[in-house]
Amino acid sequence: MSSQPGTFVTVLDVANVRGDQWCPVCKAYTGFLADLVALHEGGVAVVGTVAGCVICSDPDDPEAHRG
């Protein structure tokens, strides 16, 4: 009988989404921040923060710079 190492599963998820952040590119409150978390056997760890803008990040219709 062979011994196999334990299998660990880690799941990445987005948590604590904060909207209505100021976007300096399109000069509107359309930005967002979200924490990227890892869920694993030992608990939850914050891996980093993701930032973006719903207008500037739209690949189908990019907003022109408002000067």
Phi, psi and omega in degrees: 000124182266148179265126179257141178295154179296147178260128180247138179246130176239131180245131175264138182215164177253132182222164175055052180288128180239116180261187179056041176267150180288127176257116182288344181281305182264000175056053178212164177272059182243010180276166177214156174230144177211142177274135175264118184242150176249125177259123182216179184302327182278353180135215183239136177230133175280119183273324181178187179236137178252134178234149178192185180220132183292336178273309184291333183272357182284111183288341182278331185213076181294140180282136176287152180294133177263112187263000000 
